[in-house]
Amino acid sequence: MIGYKNSLSEWQCLSEVKMGRGSAIPPMLRRKIVEQYQKGVSQRKIAKSLKLSSSTVHNIIQRFTESGTISVCKGQGRKTILDARDLRALRRHCFTYRNATVMEITTWAQEYFQKILSVNTIHCAIRRCRLKLYRSKKKPYLNMIQKCRRFLWAKAHLKWTVAKWKTVLWSDESKFEVLFGKLGRHVIRTKEDKDNPSCYQRSVQKPASLMVWGCMSACGMGSLHIWKGTINAERYIQVRTTNAPIQTSSLSGKTLHFPKLQCQTTYCINYNIMAA
């Protein structure tokens, strides 16, 4: 038995610092190899006690004999396929085509760089560019007409005071799926649990849903009103016209601002409700 194993804790420490296949040997382990070599221990015994290959021990001792150091020489390891210039081009392409899949980016990179690249290589290259694949955030689409209406509305109410904003009644509607709910697309499971019923994302063509309408102001929150059946522009205006005055009297005795002319779109109702 080799005498450098002074205690069990030291042996466990050496075992923990060992890294996976293809990684550089930690300096602590290389130092132990050189110390035992200087004490006259054979390379075979050193390799067997440290659970390393004989070639690894031989290369470390040979490097120490030739250079007098145990540090790893620079330039060792496999060279990356994409250099810094290629990564900059890949980063520009990802910013230009943000919705492209990794397979599409890989196809483009093979044609652009004229190199054999895999999907995993592009994954690693994207991470090296300090980028990451995320799920897109959902946001309602606004056309130019809607943007112009919002701009004109904001410009018209630019000089409103805080006291006047407190007389505004804010309203909105929301939809809730009653049958299954929105459970999301991700689930925490093992590889073998893919057919587990608790890991399914259940869906139906027309899930049971519930529409609600609510409002709030500087005085507090109003009640929640439930809609039955489908909602169109006319029903929305009818419900808002009926419930808004009731909520106004219950929240405050002050006069709140409502639209003089009803619009036929949800957007106009939500934003014209504050028009004087």
C-alpha positions as CSV (number, residue, x, y, z in Angstrom):
1,M,0.0,0.0,0.0
2,I,1.4,3.4,-1.0
3,G,2.2,5.6,2.0
4,Y,0.8,9.0,0.7
5,K,-2.8,8.1,1.6
6,N,-2.6,9.4,5.1
7,S,-6.3,9.4,5.8
8,L,-9.7,8.5,4.3
9,S,-10.7,12.2,4.0
10,E,-7.7,12.9,1.8
11,W,-8.5,10.1,-0.5
12,Q,-12.1,11.3,-0.8
13,C,-10.9,14.8,-1.5
14,L,-8.7,13.5,-4.4
15,S,-11.6,11.5,-5.8
16,E,-13.9,14.5,-5.8
17,V,-11.5,16.8,-7.7
18,K,-11.2,14.3,-10.5
19,M,-13.1,15.4,-13.6
20,G,-14.8,13.7,-16.5
21,R,-13.3,12.2,-19.6
22,G,-11.5,14.6,-21.8
23,S,-11.0,17.2,-19.0
24,A,-7.6,18.4,-17.8
25,I,-6.3,16.8,-14.6
26,P,-6.7,19.1,-11.6
27,P,-3.4,20.7,-10.3
28,M,-3.9,19.0,-6.9
29,L,-3.9,15.6,-8.5
30,R,-0.9,16.4,-10.8
31,R,1.0,17.6,-7.8
32,K,0.4,14.3,-6.0
33,I,1.6,12.3,-9.0
34,V,4.9,14.3,-9.1
35,E,5.4,13.9,-5.4
36,Q,5.1,10.2,-5.6
37,Y,7.3,10.0,-8.6
38,Q,10.0,11.9,-6.7
39,K,9.7,9.4,-3.8
40,G,10.5,6.6,-6.2
41,V,7.0,5.1,-6.7
42,S,6.6,3.5,-10.1
43,Q,4.2,5.0,-12.6
44,R,2.1,1.8,-12.7
45,K,1.4,2.0,-8.9
46,I,0.6,5.7,-9.1
47,A,-1.9,5.1,-11.9
48,K,-3.5,2.2,-10.1
49,S,-3.8,4.0,-6.8
50,L,-5.3,7.2,-8.3
51,K,-7.5,5.3,-10.8
52,L,-5.9,7.0,-13.8
53,S,-4.5,5.6,-17.0
54,S,-0.8,4.8,-17.3
55,S,-0.5,7.1,-20.3
56,T,-1.9,10.0,-18.3
57,V,0.6,9.6,-15.5
58,H,3.4,9.1,-18.0
59,N,2.5,12.4,-19.8
60,I,2.4,14.4,-16.6
61,I,5.7,13.0,-15.4
62,Q,7.3,13.6,-18.8
63,R,6.1,17.2,-18.9
64,F,7.5,17.8,-15.4
65,T,10.9,16.2,-16.4
66,E,11.2,18.4,-19.6
67,S,9.8,21.7,-18.4
68,G,10.0,21.5,-14.6
69,T,6.3,22.5,-14.2
70,I,3.0,20.6,-13.8
71,S,0.8,23.3,-15.4
72,V,-1.0,22.5,-18.6
73,C,0.5,24.0,-21.6
74,K,-1.4,26.6,-23.5
75,G,-3.2,25.5,-26.7
76,Q,-4.1,22.1,-25.5
77,G,-7.5,20.7,-26.2
78,R,-9.7,20.6,-29.3
79,K,-10.0,23.7,-31.3
80,T,-13.4,25.3,-31.7
81,I,-14.9,25.0,-35.2
82,L,-16.2,28.6,-35.2
83,D,-13.8,31.4,-34.3
84,A,-14.6,34.9,-33.0
85,R,-15.3,36.2,-36.4
86,D,-17.8,33.4,-37.2
87,L,-19.5,34.0,-33.8
88,R,-20.1,37.6,-34.6
89,A,-21.6,36.7,-37.9
90,L,-23.8,34.1,-36.2
91,R,-24.9,36.6,-33.6
92,R,-25.9,39.1,-36.3
93,H,-27.9,36.4,-38.1
94,C,-29.7,35.5,-34.9
95,F,-30.7,39.1,-34.3
96,T,-31.9,39.5,-37.9
97,Y,-34.0,36.2,-37.8
98,R,-35.1,36.0,-34.2
99,N,-37.9,33.5,-34.9
100,A,-35.7,31.0,-36.8
101,T,-35.3,27.5,-35.4
102,V,-32.0,25.9,-34.5
103,M,-32.3,23.6,-37.5
104,E,-32.8,26.6,-39.9
105,I,-29.8,28.4,-38.3
106,T,-27.7,25.2,-38.7
107,T,-28.6,25.0,-42.4
108,W,-27.7,28.7,-42.9
109,A,-24.4,28.3,-41.0
110,Q,-23.3,25.3,-43.1
111,E,-23.9,27.2,-46.3
112,Y,-22.4,30.5,-45.0
113,F,-19.3,29.1,-43.3
114,Q,-18.8,26.2,-45.7
115,K,-18.2,23.9,-42.7
116,I,-19.8,20.7,-41.4
117,L,-21.8,21.8,-38.4
118,S,-24.3,19.9,-36.3
119,V,-27.3,21.1,-34.3
120,N,-25.4,20.7,-31.0
121,T,-22.5,22.7,-32.3
122,I,-24.8,25.6,-33.2
123,H,-26.5,25.3,-29.7
124,C,-23.1,25.7,-28.1
125,A,-22.2,28.5,-30.4
126,I,-25.4,30.4,-29.6
127,R,-24.6,30.1,-25.9
128,R,-21.1,31.4,-26.5
129,C,-22.7,34.4,-28.2
130,R,-24.5,35.0,-24.8
131,L,-27.8,34.2,-26.4
132,K,-30.5,31.8,-25.3
133,L,-33.7,30.3,-26.8
134,Y,-36.8,31.6,-25.0
135,R,-40.5,31.2,-25.5
136,S,-41.9,34.3,-27.2
137,K,-43.9,36.7,-25.1
138,K,-47.5,37.0,-26.3
139,K,-48.8,40.5,-27.1
140,P,-51.8,41.7,-29.1
141,Y,-51.1,42.9,-32.6
142,L,-51.7,46.6,-33.3
143,N,-52.1,47.9,-36.8
144,M,-51.4,51.4,-37.9
145,I,-54.9,52.7,-37.3
146,Q,-54.9,51.4,-33.7
147,K,-51.5,52.9,-33.1
148,C,-52.6,56.3,-34.5
149,R,-55.7,56.2,-32.2
150,R,-53.6,55.5,-29.2
151,F,-51.2,58.2,-30.1
152,L,-53.9,60.8,-30.5
153,W,-55.6,59.8,-27.3
154,A,-52.4,60.1,-25.4
155,K,-51.7,63.5,-26.9
156,A,-55.1,64.7,-26.1
157,H,-54.8,63.7,-22.4
158,L,-51.2,64.8,-22.0
159,K,-52.0,67.8,-19.7
160,W,-54.4,66.0,-17.4
161,T,-53.8,66.6,-13.7
162,V,-53.6,63.9,-11.1
163,A,-57.0,65.0,-9.7
164,K,-58.6,64.5,-13.0
165,W,-57.0,61.1,-13.5
166,K,-58.5,60.0,-10.2
167,T,-62.0,60.5,-11.7
168,V,-61.3,57.9,-14.4
169,L,-63.0,54.5,-14.3
170,W,-60.8,51.8,-15.8
171,S,-62.5,48.7,-17.2
172,D,-61.4,45.5,-18.9
173,E,-62.6,42.0,-19.6
174,S,-60.9,38.5,-19.3
175,K,-61.5,35.0,-20.4
176,F,-61.1,31.9,-18.1
177,E,-61.1,28.3,-19.3
178,V,-63.3,26.5,-16.8
179,L,-62.9,22.8,-17.9
180,F,-59.1,22.3,-18.0
181,G,-57.5,25.6,-17.3
182,K,-54.3,26.9,-18.8
183,L,-51.7,24.5,-17.3
184,G,-48.8,25.5,-19.6
185,R,-46.7,23.6,-22.0
186,H,-44.0,22.5,-19.6
187,V,-44.0,19.7,-17.1
188,I,-41.4,18.3,-14.7
189,R,-40.9,14.6,-15.3
190,T,-38.3,11.9,-16.0
191,K,-37.6,10.4,-19.4
192,E,-39.7,7.3,-18.6
193,D,-42.8,9.3,-17.5
194,K,-43.7,10.6,-21.0
195,D,-46.8,8.4,-21.1
196,N,-47.9,9.1,-17.5
197,P,-51.4,10.6,-17.6
198,S,-50.4,13.2,-15.0
199,C,-47.8,14.6,-17.5
200,Y,-50.2,15.1,-20.4
201,Q,-51.4,18.5,-21.5
202,R,-55.1,17.9,-22.1
203,S,-56.9,19.9,-24.7
204,V,-60.2,20.0,-26.4
205,Q,-61.4,21.8,-29.5
206,K,-63.8,24.2,-27.7
207,P,-63.1,24.2,-24.0
208,A,-65.7,25.6,-21.6
209,S,-64.9,29.3,-20.9
210,L,-66.2,32.1,-18.8
211,M,-66.0,35.8,-19.7
212,V,-65.9,38.4,-16.9
213,W,-66.0,42.2,-16.8
214,G,-64.6,44.4,-14.0
215,C,-63.5,47.9,-13.3
216,M,-61.5,50.0,-10.9
217,S,-60.7,53.6,-10.1
218,A,-58.7,55.6,-7.6
219,C,-61.5,55.0,-5.0
220,G,-61.2,51.1,-5.2
221,M,-62.2,48.1,-7.2
222,G,-65.6,47.3,-8.5
223,S,-67.5,44.1,-8.6
224,L,-66.9,41.3,-11.1
225,H,-69.7,40.7,-13.6
226,I,-70.0,37.4,-15.4
227,W,-71.1,37.1,-19.0
228,K,-73.0,34.1,-20.3
229,G,-72.5,32.9,-23.9
230,T,-70.4,34.5,-26.6
231,I,-69.5,38.2,-26.6
232,N,-69.5,40.6,-29.5
233,A,-69.1,44.3,-29.8
234,E,-72.8,45.1,-29.2
235,R,-73.1,42.9,-26.1
236,Y,-69.9,44.3,-24.7
237,I,-71.2,47.9,-25.1
238,Q,-74.5,46.9,-23.5
239,V,-72.9,45.3,-20.5
240,R,-70.4,48.1,-20.0
241,T,-73.2,50.8,-20.3
242,T,-75.4,48.9,-17.8
243,N,-72.7,48.1,-15.2
244,A,-70.5,51.1,-15.3
245,P,-73.0,53.6,-13.8
246,I,-73.7,51.1,-11.0
247,Q,-70.0,50.8,-10.2
248,T,-69.6,54.6,-10.3
249,S,-72.2,55.1,-7.6
250,S,-70.8,52.4,-5.4
251,L,-67.2,53.5,-5.7
252,S,-67.5,57.2,-5.2
253,G,-70.0,60.0,-5.3
254,K,-67.9,61.9,-7.7
255,T,-68.6,62.2,-11.4
256,L,-66.5,59.8,-13.5
257,H,-65.7,60.3,-17.2
258,F,-67.4,58.1,-19.7
259,P,-67.4,58.2,-23.5
260,K,-69.9,60.5,-25.2
261,L,-70.0,58.2,-28.3
262,Q,-69.9,54.5,-28.1
263,C,-67.4,52.7,-30.3
264,Q,-67.8,49.3,-31.9
265,T,-64.4,47.9,-30.9
266,T,-63.1,46.8,-27.6
267,Y,-60.0,48.9,-28.0
268,C,-62.0,52.1,-28.4
269,I,-64.3,51.3,-25.5
270,N,-61.3,50.7,-23.1
271,Y,-59.6,53.9,-24.1
272,N,-62.4,56.2,-24.9
273,I,-64.0,55.6,-21.5
274,M,-61.7,58.3,-20.1
275,A,-62.6,60.9,-22.7
276,A,-64.3,63.9,-21.3
